[in-house]
Amino acid sequence: MVALFEVTEFKWDTPCVFDNFIWFTPQELRDAVRKQIPGFEGAVADHEVFPRKIKAALEEMLRRRGIQREVNFVVGVGELDAPSARIQKEFVFVSTGAPMPVCKVAFPGASPALEKQMQAGVKPLVNKDYSGQQFAQYVDNTLAPIYRQRGYLRAKFGGVSAQPDAGANKKCKGGVNVSAQVEEGAVYKLGKFEWVGNQALEMETIQDLFRMKAGATADGAKIDKGLNAIKTAYLKQGYLDLKMTVETNFDESAGLANYHIVVEEGKPYQMGEVLIKNASEDEEKRIRGKWQMAQGAVFNVEYVKGFIKKMFDDRSGRTPRVRLQPDRAKQIANVLFTY
């Protein structure tokens, strides 16, 4: 008799995030988890047994330190940007209990003028419960642009760190002091822009959309806005497969940021069909009655975005999910509405 066993090996690719365990270093957290999961390096398999083991390890750490808090974990899911994209899950571990307000924030390495700007920018988080994830996102989305707008294109923020407040601030009981190290770098001016592969948009059109000239301060926000305007112009003309690769070359001696941009346009798409699923008769009539991009017309992504926005603004009925269905063989794109 021969017994055959089929073994399924889990992929250890689900990241683990420790949100507000401010009493321990990252190394201490990893070492504690390794007692439950040998070889742990920051990710586990996507199976419920592993986050439960980590939860137990974290609860034991808190107990040993005499910290009266509990541990919860949630499953975070990234956005699905394309039909073929893989959803990236993560296990987020959070300690819960008494409030942990942010008492003060420091930015070591920041010049006085920009330190003042960032202190103003971070005010919405002060006196609110500390979350490492929230703070890191705030640095990326709100504080880093303060530097980019002023030409500090290579400014970097170190990892956010937090420690319990020593208790000197009586108005911030049980609070947290947060620090984000800054490497400002140099201020750059715009150098030259080299475009390769653009055919549908002429250079004059690109320059009009970009609205920046050589020698100006390299305002990262304006540069991003200009590049997005150019992408939008392509999408309005049906270039759904557009790829733009932007390479920045820094001339340190001249203080210039030079850009080399390779455009892969692909072929323009035409409007295919409007497909509607799980809709009532009235809901289907409402969509078809308002939809104006004709079959065979150049596919305009901005029109679709505007149509979706109007549907969300109109709260008189259900709002469907909307998805594009490009068909590369036919160079058409269907629009699917699902209730």
C-alpha positions, 0 to 999 in steps of 0.5 A: 500500500502506497500513501500519497500526501499532498503538501501545500506550502504557504508563502510567507509574504504577508507583512506584519505591522506593529502600530503603537508598541512604543515601549519596545524597539523593533528588534525586541518585537521581532525577538519576542515573536520568534519565540512563537514563530522561529525565523520570523523576519517581519512577514508570515503566511496568510493564515489565521494561526500566525497573527494569533501567535503574534498577538499572544507574544505581544500580550506576554511582552506587555504583561512582563513590563506591567503595561495594562493594555490589550492587543488587537489585530486587523487585516489591512488590504491595499487598493486594487489598481488594475484588473491583474493586480494582486491584493496585498494584505497585511496584519496590523497589530495595535495595543489598546487601552488608556488614551495615548495622546501625542504630546510633542513632535520633534524633527531632528535635522530640520532647519529652523524655518522648515521646522516651524512649517512642519510644526504647523503642519503636524498640529492636527495630530497633537493631543490625538491618540498616537498611531505609527501608521497614521503618523508615517502616512502624514509624513509622506502626504503632508510633511514631505511636500513642504520640502518638495515645494521648496526645491528640496527634491532629495529630502528624506525622512527617517523612520518615525519613532515614539517614546512614552512621555516622561510625565513632565507635561501634566496636560498630556497624561500617558502621552507620547513624544514623536520624532522624525529624523530629517535629511534636508539635502540641497535646494535645486533649480530646474535644468533641462527636460528630455522627452523620448517617445512622445508622438501623439502630443507635440513638444509645444503642447507638453510645454504648455501643460507643464508650465515650468521653465528651466532655471526656476526653483524645482518645485516638486509639487508643480513638477508632479502636477505638470506630469499629471496634466500630461498623463491626463492629456494622453488619457483623454485621447484614449491612451490607456496603456500609457507608460511614462518613466521619469528619471531625475539626474542631479547636477550637484555642482550646478544645483540643477535637477535634469529630467529624462522622460521616456513615453510609451504611448501604446495605441489609442482605445475606442469606446466599446459597450456600456455593460450593466449588471444587477441593476433594476430597470430604472437604474439601467435606464438612468445610466444609459440615458445619461451616458454620452460617450458614443460607441466607437468614439475615442475613449476619454478616461476623464469623461468616465471619471466625471460621470462617476463623480456625478453618480456619487453626488446624486444620492437619489439611488444606489451607487454602482461599482465601475470598472474599465474592461480594456480589450487590447486585441480590439483596442476598445474599452468597455465600461462595466457598472455593477450594482 
